Amino acid sequence: MCGIFGYVGNKNDAADIVLEGLKLLEYRGYDSWGVAVKVRKKLSVDKHIGKIGDAQVNLPQSVLGIGHTRWATHGGVTAANAHPHMDCTKTIAVVHNGIVENFQELKTELIEKGHKFISETDTEIIPHLIEENLKKEGFASSVRDAFNSLKGLNAVVVAYAPSREIVAAKTGSPLVVGIGKNELFVASDASAIVKHTKKVIFLEDNQMVILGKRLKLINLPGGKEIKPTINKINWKFEHGEKGKFKHFLLKEINDQRTTIIDAVTQNEKKLFEFANLIRNSFDTYISGCGTAGHACRMATYIFSTIAKKHINFAIGSEFSYYEDFLTDKSLLIVASQSGETIDLVEAVSAARRHKSKVTALVNVIGSTLYRQCDLVLPLRAGVERCVLSTKSFTSKLAIFYLLAFILKGEYSEGRKKIIKTARAVGELLDDKEFNQQLKNVADEIYKTKDIYILGRGFSFPLALEAAHKIKEASYIHAEGFAGGEPKHCEISLVSEGTPTIVFVPNDETKSAIISNATEFKARGAYIIGIGPEKQAVFDEWIQVPDLGVTSSIINIIPAQLLAYYLALKKGNDPDKPRNLAKSVTVK
Ligand code: G6P
């Protein structure tokens, strides 16, 4: 969480370059932002609360600047808490991603030494620590020693007014350095740099880099210089433009007509290698967070039904509590759009401790999980800018299906089924009446306080994901259930007119889920059915084609669109829901 960008080079519009970088990183946090530039022997700073949007910065020309877009952890959303943070002399500026776990004790020591603090953040101790160190050593060593005294997973980028260098260091949180012609960049993610250069260095944990006329990479805590590995990234700069769409959410829902096909157009050797790891492992665990977690839960049904293979699922934040089960014969699969989610990075470390094999499905090439895992299948979904995950969800499902078909010995047939489903997704998205119907449903239900969603089997994770989408987009309380469960509890909450979405595919769950819908209807619920056939219990029928075992991929589309139209109806920003961030790099 939080986006960091830094620039040093021969151009004198550092502030604009940094701001442009921050706009590309805004998905990481958007409650406040700020930029600092070096102007001769001083720093000039501009900070704001709120989203960056189309903002401009009001800063002098400069060849060196750093900036930050924040997702608040310590301290509320105020201009004082926005980064960059400075020392008492106002010559050191720091932007930071992570949490300094020992900030309270460091702050107490600094206050005793006479330092004055103006924010409530943990970050502010860092410039003051550097200020102390500068009394006895140079800029880079001062940052190194300050950084070494921090506990927790952190990434910092520091500017010092008298210096024409930027110093950056990390443990845990991501940082990427870009090497241009007479210019260097540092950012939380390569997508913000790729417009300027394709030559990058992915900083490893406990590394620090000094960016000036040249680049110097050093190991922490000691400070020994090391040779950097320069990677050439071969992706095009994709602003992830909205094109004809008003919002990224709608654009990315529509992207699914091609991204599902791209997901199953994988390197076959790697696909079979991945499937073989599942086949040969003694036990397989799968983990993801948020929407990716729902995809992972779905994988357990996919592998069990198609490949007759049992997979253990745990959401990312709970995974490490199962680590005692892991052995050197275990396999862990993590699934993540960003490849940065901290709970999964920690799950990978837990698996490593037990010498288990670690594999991943990741969208962002070069991300932490992409680099840390033994074998990675890229999602190939393209840039996903909206905080709500849509296309990366169906890409994960498509790959899980394909792996299960490989295990069953039906690679080509399975691939054909998934591609057929993707084509049907395209037709559904093109269907004007279908879109209009979902708009109408949103108009009808947007004032409700609660929405319930029921599904069994494959449709249970879909119910969870549909609720997730609706909550993020509309802030309406929505809850997904395994269809048989609410009679043990939540059916007591149903009242007259409660919108209840029910997934009724043409599979073995059909008759039981219809009974569950009937139980809700008997208590006054308004039943919105998603399925290929009209059922008497439906008050509203959202028709989707029957695509057999891969139907789950298409069944989520109406829920994604409904979430979008609910966001519009409620006047919310569908791309940047309040309090959320796309990449969650703190625990
Ligand atoms: C955040 C996002 C969710 C996403 C989750 C996992 O909470 O808001 O949309 O599903 O992180 O992200 P990942 O990048 O690991 O898929």
Boltz pocket constraint, residues with backbone or C-beta under 6 A from the ligand:
constraints:
  - pocket:
      binder: B
      contacts: [[A, 289], [A, 290], [A, 291], [A, 292], [A, 293], [A, 335], [A, 336], [A, 337], [A, 338], [A, 339], [A, 340], [A, 341], [A, 387], [A, 388], [A, 389], [A, 580], [A, 581], [A, 582], [A, 583], [A, 584]]
      max_distance: 6.0
